[in-house]
Amino acid sequence: VKSIIEFADSDSDGEVNFDEFLSAFESDPQLMRVPIMAARDRIARAEGALANILAEEEMRKIARVFVDLDKDKNGVLDFEELHDEMFSMMAAMHPEWESATIENAVRAVFDAADVN
């Protein structure tokens, strides 16, 4: 890497700016392939690691929501658990609504979501 920087660093400031990079690449594309491939590899590994972290964090969030919704802790979300949570959420979002209005809204959501 040091020899590549020395080769590309035409103004000898210890850094390779974009113009120097292009000049070096044009003068010796094979030599400059090494850092490009190394950089691509590092970026790909970083993206993969980040995707795994995000996927794991999202899965933890989803699992926490599931556990919170599963009131009887039987590992299954039944109609009552989902209904009660939806009712509570709608009541909090619309405190001015009466219970019957909230119930109708919850039923409408379930009817729209129930495809079978």
N, C-alpha and C positions, 0 to 999 in steps of 0.2 A: 504494500500500500504506500509506504514511504517513497519508494522509487517511482511509483505512478504519480504521486503528488509532485515530486521534484520534476518529473518529465512534463507535466501539464502546467505547472506554476511558472508561466513565462515572465511574470514581473517579480518573482522571488520574494513574495510577501508571506509565504507559508500557507496560503490558501488558494483554492482553485475556484475562480468565479465562473460564471456561465460561459463567457466568451473564451476563456482559457480552456474550459472543458470541451467546447465545440472545436476549437483549434486542435487540441490534442486528439480528439476523436477523429477528426478529418485526416490528421497526419498518421495515425496508427490505430485504426479501428479495432484490431485484435487486442492490443494492449488495454484499450479502454473498455472492452467487453467485460473484463474481470470485475472492476468495481460496479459496473452497471448490473451485472448478474448478481453480485453479492448484495447490492442494495435492494434489488427486486426480491431476493430470497428473504432478507430481513423484514421487508415490508409485508410479504406474504405470511411469514411466521407471526408477526405482530398482529396482522389482521385476523389470523386464525385464533390466536390467543385471546384477542379482544372479543371475537364472536363467541368463543366458548365461555368467557366470563359473563358476557351479556346474556347468553342463553341460560347459563346456570342461575344468574340473578333473577331473570324473568321466571324461571321455573320455581325458584324459591318463593317468589311473590305469589305466583299462582297457587302453589301448595299451601301457603299461609291463608290465602283467601278460602281455599277449599276447606281447610281445617276449621277456620272461623265459621263457615256456613254449616258445617256438619255438626249440628248442635248435639245430636245423640251419640256422636263419635263412633258410628258403625261403619264408616268408610264409604257411605253412599249418601248422595244428596237427594232427598225425596221432595215431593211436591210441597209439603208443609214447610220444610226448611227454606226452600227457595221463595215460596209465597211470603213467609213471615219476613224474610230479609228484604224482599222487594217492597212489601207494605211499609216496613220501617223506613226504607230509603225514600219512598215517595212521600210519606208523612213528614219527614225531615225537610225535604225539598219544597213541599207545599203545605205549610202548617195551616193555611187558611182553608184547606179542603176538609170536607167532612169524611168520616170513615167510609160511607157508602161510595163517595166519589173516588176515594183512593182504591177501594176494592174493585170498582169498575175499571180503573186504569190498570191495576195489576192484572186483572182477568184479560184485558185487551192485549197487554204485553205477552201473556202466556198463550193466548189464542193465536197471535201473530207468529210466535216462535214455534208453536206446535205444528210440525209439518206432517205428522202421521196421526 
